[in-house]
């Protein structure tokens, strides 16, 4: 699949009629498993990547390591890949632009970039740099801007919706193609966000969140599991270790993925 076709395909997948569901991978094996399960695209999770490399989440790993993870995944799958670049892996818009250039070279057709606790103007400047870098590369990059007002509980709860929409609109004006608002689960709030935005809305799903189909009916175009799969995988490791070093038994391993199946999946990479 050419990068142009992959980018166009990825963009077309953002529709409430059938929301783009992303399980979020952090390594090649996980990405291949998700692709084999029917994933129409793969998105990385910065938290999963960081944890797998021995670092906490939150702009703590180097740009080189982050880009290397994206390159390995993009080379191993045939579906479009979107890269979680956290805050951009740079202190300035120019450095963020360099990150995007390298991510594009690694094979990604989308990026996810977040504001966190930074002033909204910081992400606005970075988004403008991201869009300029993509334009220079002649790439139809899908830029997903994450608004962390609800996830981090920023600002006054009474004005949080208004603040979220103000941030989102400024990010769209700066070049964002989609808006990601993690931390929202209330159907009425989700519907309001989807109605007010002029670009696809992405939400973070977890147990208790409405189903993908239900979210689509509310206007959501993209549903992500974020670090959820990585957390669940590490929970299995914890349960197995506790059982082994406690009762000395191994029942936690009963629902493992077949060894040959994993070998076969990885044997078709690259």
Order of alpha helices (4+ residues) and beta strands (2+ residues): alpha-beta-alpha-beta-alpha-alpha-beta-alpha-beta-alpha-beta-alpha-beta-alpha-beta-alpha-beta-alpha-alpha
